[in-house]
Amino acid sequence: MTAATPATSFRAGFLPDVGTSRQYIGAWAKLSVLQYFVAESAVIGAWSGPAPYDRRFGYISDLGALHCGVYENRTVCSPLHAVMNASFVIQGLGMLIGAILLSSAVLCIAARPGVRLAVGPGYRSPWFSALATRVLTFAAGTGTIIVGLVPEDRGLIWHFVGAVMYFASGAMALLVLGRLWLTQTPLSWFLLACGTVSLGALITGGVTHMKVPEPGTLERFMGYPITVGLATAGLVIAQRVHQERRARKAARVRAAQGAAG
């Protein structure tokens, strides 16, 4: 059962405080993950390997490698590795901040204005889904921070663990949130699609050990949908918070005009 059951929710539930600065910052923190695409393009443009970097074949982690050389049969040389690794960390921090600041109650109803959140034994599923989304997003953010702090040529095991945390937890977070928002916004289907594509690519990579014609493409099918999906969720929430804050401002103006009149 979803949080949006108007026939019951409006009578038995409550409306969480959506318009706080905490929720606004949390939403924009999720949107900030889009900086990754800017950083990746800049780092690729500075690539100094014997051949141009190709997203179809090059691993994302190669862009953050600290040293030039041959790494697992790949020639790697990324002068702007610090930019790439910083982007990983910033992306992870954005996810952590979003997971911490966006409350479970707000996540339950953020995609549709005016929906009240019902409480009681029969309404535990939305709360659990919202909490699971926050926990999974936090885990994914932690994973990408590990990726940025431990490049592939500094600690392969930890780097691998961080990458798997990001891919698996990020995909699952989108699937859970998409299901939670199914009756609230058509964008829920986009979130579900992003999570499905990412998780499917991760499973394919695990089964094939990345021995595919275009490993770079496969890895980006793991990672790109997570970044885009989380940013989409952040945009939905930010718009909802902005609407609430604007409505409050208009109400204050009307109250002031009424008092003056």
Long-range contacts (C-beta under 8 A, 24 or more apart in sequence): 1-122, 1-123, 1-125, 1-126, 2-125, 2-126, 2-180, 2-182, 2-183, 2-184, 3-108, 3-109, 3-115, 3-117, 3-118, 3-123, 3-126, 3-180, 3-184, 4-109, 4-112, 4-115, 4-183, 4-184, 5-118, 6-115, 8-118, 9-115, 9-116, 9-117, 9-118, 10-116, 12-118, 12-119, 12-120, 13-116, 13-117, 13-118, 13-119, 13-123, 14-116, 14-117, 14-119, 15-109, 15-114, 15-115, 15-116, 15-117, 16-103, 16-105, 16-106, 16-108, 16-109, 16-117, 17-106, 18-106, 18-109, 18-110, 18-240, 18-241, 18-244, 19-241, 19-244, 19-245, 19-247, 19-248, 20-241, 22-101, 22-103, 23-101, 23-102, 23-103, 23-106, 23-110, 23-237, 23-241, 24-238, 24-241, 24-242, 24-245, 25-97, 25-101, 26-97, 26-98, 26-100, 26-101, 26-102, 26-237, 27-98, 27-102, 27-234, 27-235, 27-237, 27-238, 27-241, 28-234, 28-238, 29-93, 29-94, 29-95, 29-97, 29-98, 29-101, 29-234, 30-94, 30-95, 30-98, 30-102, 30-230, 30-231, 30-233, 30-234, 30-237, 31-94, 31-231, 31-234, 31-235, 31-238, 32-90, 32-91, 32-94, 32-234, 33-91, 33-94, 33-95, 33-227, 33-230, 33-231, 33-234, 34-227, 34-231, 35-87, 35-90, 35-91, 36-87, 36-88, 36-91, 36-227, 37-227, 39-83, 39-84, 39-86, 39-87, 40-84, 40-87, 42-80, 42-83, 43-78, 43-80, 43-81, 43-83, 43-84, 43-87, 46-78, 46-79, 46-80, 47-77, 47-78, 47-79, 48-77, 48-78, 48-79, 49-75, 49-76, 49-77, 50-75, 51-75, 54-216, 55-216, 55-217, 55-220, 56-214, 56-216, 56-217, 57-214, 57-215, 57-216, 58-216, 59-152, 59-215, 59-216, 59-219, 60-216, 60-219, 60-220, 60-223, 61-147, 61-151, 61-152, 61-159, 61-163, 62-152, 64-88, 64-147, 64-148, 64-151, 64-152, 65-151, 65-152, 65-153, 66-151, 66-153, 66-154, 67-153, 71-152, 71-153, 76-153, 81-151, 84-148, 85-148, 85-149, 85-151, 86-148, 87-148, 88-144, 88-145, 88-147, 88-148, 89-144, 89-145, 89-148, 89-149, 91-141, 91-144, 91-148, 91-227, 92-140, 92-141, 92-142, 92-143, 92-144, 92-145, 92-146, 92-147, 92-148, 92-166, 93-141, 93-145, 94-141, 95-137, 95-138, 95-140, 95-141, 95-144, 95-170, 95-230, 96-138, 96-141, 96-142, 96-145, 98-137, 98-141, 98-230, 98-234, 99-134, 99-135, 99-137, 99-138, 99-141, 100-134, 100-138, 102-134, 102-237, 104-130, 104-131, 104-134, 105-130, 106-237, 107-133, 107-134, 107-177, 107-180, 107-237, 108-180, 109-184, 110-236, 110-237, 110-240, 110-241, 111-181, 111-184, 111-185, 111-187, 111-188, 111-236, 111-237, 111-240, 112-183, 112-184, 112-185, 113-240, 113-243, 113-244, 115-184, 126-180, 129-176, 129-177, 129-179, 129-180, 130-180, 132-173, 132-176, 133-173, 133-176, 133-177, 133-180, 136-169, 136-170, 136-172, 136-173, 136-176, 137-169, 137-170, 137-173, 137-230, 139-165, 139-169, 140-165, 140-166, 140-168, 140-169, 140-170, 140-173, 140-226, 141-166, 143-167, 143-169, 143-170, 164-202, 166-223, 166-226, 167-198, 167-202, 167-222, 167-223, 167-226, 168-199, 168-202, 170-198, 170-223, 170-226, 170-229, 170-230, 171-195, 171-196, 171-198, 171-199, 171-202, 171-222, 171-225, 171-226, 172-199, 173-230, 174-198, 174-225, 174-226, 174-229, 174-230, 174-233, 175-199, 177-233, 181-236, 185-236, 187-232, 187-236, 190-229, 190-232, 191-229, 191-232, 191-233, 193-225, 194-225, 194-226, 194-228, 194-229, 194-232, 195-225, 195-226, 195-229, 197-221, 197-225, 198-222, 198-223, 198-225, 198-226, 198-229
